[in-house]
Amino acid sequence: MQTLFYDLYDPHCAPVLGHLDKQQTIRLNLSCYMWWDIPPIYSSELAQQKELIVASLETMVYCLRLDNIACKELALHGLGHFYTTTPIRVTEIICDSARFIPKKLESYAKSAA
């Protein structure tokens, strides 16, 4: 998954925050922002698939380190979903990645954890 974010979303998404873009006019940004809603792997039915959860969380950590703010938001949005199944790990990731979270996203990050 990391290749998708590095090769597609990071260089091609507009630096726009999806949770503030009420009109959702940029389709690539919309798919970026909603990425973790598309495959609901944070759901209770799939929570037992540990490898899938671990790979997803590792991808979110990776996305927090990308340059594009849309990718950082995508990671935080996903972490918010995964909080229900892995609250301790999500909180650790957000705390450990704080230096990669821009001021514009600090309150969004707090709402994810």
C-alpha positions in Angstrom: 0.0 0.0 0.0 2.8 2.4 0.7 3.7 2.6 -2.9 0.2 3.8 -3.8 0.5 6.7 -1.3 4.1 7.6 -2.3 3.6 7.4 -6.0 0.0 8.6 -6.4 -1.4 10.6 -3.5 1.7 12.3 -2.1 2.8 13.9 -5.4 -0.6 14.4 -7.0 -3.1 15.4 -4.3 -3.7 19.1 -3.7 -2.6 20.2 -0.3 -6.2 20.5 0.9 -7.7 19.1 4.1 -10.6 16.7 3.3 -12.4 17.3 6.6 -12.6 21.0 5.8 -13.3 20.7 2.1 -17.1 20.8 2.3 -17.6 20.6 -1.5 -15.1 17.7 -2.0 -14.4 19.0 -5.5 -11.0 17.3 -6.0 -11.7 13.6 -6.7 -8.2 12.3 -6.0 -8.2 14.1 -2.7 -11.6 12.7 -1.8 -10.3 9.1 -2.5 -7.2 9.9 -0.4 -9.2 11.3 2.5 -11.7 8.4 2.5 -9.2 5.7 1.8 -9.7 3.9 5.1 -13.5 4.1 4.8 -13.3 2.1 1.5 -11.9 -1.2 2.9 -13.4 -1.2 6.5 -10.6 -3.3 7.9 -11.0 -1.7 11.3 -14.4 -3.3 11.8 -14.9 -5.8 14.5 -15.3 -8.7 12.0 -11.8 -8.2 10.7 -10.2 -7.2 14.0 -8.9 -10.7 14.4 -6.8 -10.4 11.3 -3.7 -9.2 13.1 -1.5 -9.0 10.1 -3.9 -6.8 8.2 -4.2 -4.5 11.2 -0.5 -4.3 11.7 0.1 -3.6 8.0 -2.6 -0.9 7.9 -1.1 0.8 11.0 2.4 0.7 9.6 1.1 2.3 6.4 -0.5 5.1 8.4 2.8 5.7 10.2 4.5 5.9 6.8 1.8 8.3 5.5 2.3 10.6 8.4 5.9 11.1 7.3 5.0 12.0 3.7 5.2 15.6 2.7 1.6 16.2 1.5 -0.7 17.3 4.2 -3.5 15.4 2.5 -1.6 12.2 3.2 -1.0 13.1 6.8 -4.7 13.7 7.2 -5.5 10.4 5.5 -3.3 8.7 8.1 -5.0 10.5 11.0 -8.5 9.7 9.6 -7.5 6.1 9.4 -6.1 6.1 12.9 -9.4 7.5 14.1 -11.2 4.5 12.7 -8.7 2.0 14.1 -9.0 3.5 17.6 -12.0 1.4 18.3 -10.0 -1.9 17.8 -6.5 -0.7 18.8 -6.7 2.4 21.0 -3.4 2.0 22.8 -1.4 1.5 19.5 -3.2 4.4 17.8 -2.4 6.7 20.7 1.2 5.6 20.6 1.5 6.2 16.9 0.0 9.8 17.2 2.3 10.6 20.1 5.4 9.1 18.4 4.6 11.0 15.2 3.8 14.3 16.7 6.8 16.0 15.0 5.3 15.1 11.6 1.9 16.5 12.3 1.5 20.1 11.2 -0.2 22.7 13.4 -3.2 22.6 11.0 -3.8 19.0 11.9 -3.1 19.0 15.6 -6.7 19.2 16.8 -7.7 16.6 14.1 -4.9 14.3 15.5 -6.3 14.7 19.1 -9.8 13.7 17.9 -8.3 10.6 16.4 -6.8 9.4 19.6 
